């Protein structure tokens, strides 16, 4: 594929994901005083209570999967052996990062409580960078 075609693919996917994110932001309910209820139900009376944080989480996961798919197609890789002494690919390292980040957040909630979850996010990003570098 030529560079022009890849650019078109990248821009199209970015526009689609941006449009989905804009729709999610637009769907956040507004109360009587005009304040957005960020944890309010996006689709009233739906079988599942989709809130903006939950929808944003799944949007991020979908974005990661799209990025990893494009990387695998455009820049194929061979598995490498890291500090765990197992062969891993980018997808394996992403899975290890997401799984570890879930445990980091659960431990953070247990020890520090839900008030300052930004610390768990920062710790998870550092963990993910370390996994992608050394695992």
Secondary structure, DSSP 8 states (H G I E B T S, - for coil): --HHHHHHHHHHHHHHHHHHHHHHHHHS-B-TTS-B-TTS-SSTT-SS---HHHHHHHHHHHHHHHHHHHHHHHS----EE-TTSSEE-HHHHHHHHHHHHHHHHHHHHHHT-STTTHHHHHHHHHHHHHHHHH-
